[in-house]
Amino acid sequence: MANTEAETPKFSEASKALDEILEKFKSGNLSLEESIQLFETGVSQLKICQTGLTQSRGKVEVLIKSLQKDGEIVTEPFEA
């Protein structure tokens, strides 16, 4: 079965899931088995976030390139 956009978890959903996992870890009331399961889930959600960020970065770079009028393509890393 092919994934459609509606079936693919979004960055915001994965980020929220990571926040919830973090809160559960902070509670300190988890068994070893629960901790391992949450860690596995967290890694999965982190991969979704990384993919979303990578795709967004690519889109931003394309937009920056399209704004170049003189043909010189210059991209600079974003620093917050």
C-alpha positions as CSV (number, residue, x, y, z in Angstrom):
1,M,0.0,0.0,0.0
2,A,1.5,3.3,-1.0
3,N,1.7,6.2,1.5
4,T,-0.4,9.2,0.6
5,E,0.2,12.6,2.0
6,A,-2.7,12.1,4.4
7,E,-1.2,8.9,5.7
8,T,2.3,10.4,6.2
9,P,2.8,12.0,9.7
10,K,3.5,15.7,9.6
11,F,6.3,17.5,11.2
12,S,4.0,19.2,13.7
13,E,2.4,15.9,14.7
14,A,5.8,14.2,15.2
15,S,7.1,17.2,17.2
16,K,4.0,17.0,19.4
17,A,4.6,13.3,19.9
18,L,8.2,13.9,20.9
19,D,7.0,16.5,23.5
20,E,4.6,14.0,24.9
21,I,7.3,11.3,25.1
22,L,9.6,13.7,26.8
23,E,7.0,14.5,29.4
24,K,6.5,10.8,30.1
25,F,10.3,10.3,30.6
26,K,10.4,13.3,32.9
27,S,7.7,11.7,35.1
28,G,10.1,8.9,36.0
29,N,7.3,6.4,36.4
30,L,8.2,4.1,33.5
31,S,9.3,0.6,33.5
32,L,12.3,-0.5,31.5
33,E,10.0,-2.0,28.8
34,E,7.9,1.2,28.6
35,S,11.1,3.3,28.4
36,I,12.5,1.2,25.5
37,Q,9.2,1.4,23.6
38,L,9.0,5.1,24.1
39,F,12.6,5.5,23.0
40,E,11.9,3.5,19.8
41,T,8.8,5.6,19.1
42,G,10.8,8.8,19.8
43,V,13.5,7.8,17.3
44,S,10.8,7.2,14.7
45,Q,9.2,10.6,15.3
46,L,12.7,12.2,15.2
47,K,13.3,10.8,11.8
48,I,10.0,12.3,10.6
49,C,11.1,15.7,12.0
50,Q,14.5,15.4,10.3
51,T,12.9,14.5,7.0
52,G,10.5,17.5,7.3
53,L,13.4,19.9,8.1
54,T,15.5,18.6,5.3
55,Q,12.6,19.0,2.8
56,S,11.9,22.5,4.1
57,R,15.5,23.5,3.8
58,G,15.5,22.3,0.2
59,K,12.4,24.3,-0.5
60,V,13.9,27.5,1.0
61,E,17.1,27.0,-1.0
62,V,15.1,26.7,-4.2
63,L,13.2,29.9,-3.3
64,I,16.4,31.7,-2.6
65,K,17.9,30.6,-5.9
66,S,14.8,31.7,-7.7
67,L,15.2,35.2,-6.3
68,Q,18.7,35.7,-7.7
69,K,18.4,38.2,-10.5
70,D,21.9,38.3,-11.8
71,G,22.4,34.6,-12.3
72,E,24.7,34.2,-9.3
73,I,23.4,31.7,-6.9
74,V,24.4,32.3,-3.4
75,T,22.9,30.4,-0.4
76,E,23.9,31.1,3.2
77,P,23.2,28.9,6.1
78,F,20.5,30.0,8.5
79,E,21.7,30.9,11.9
80,A,19.2,31.8,14.6
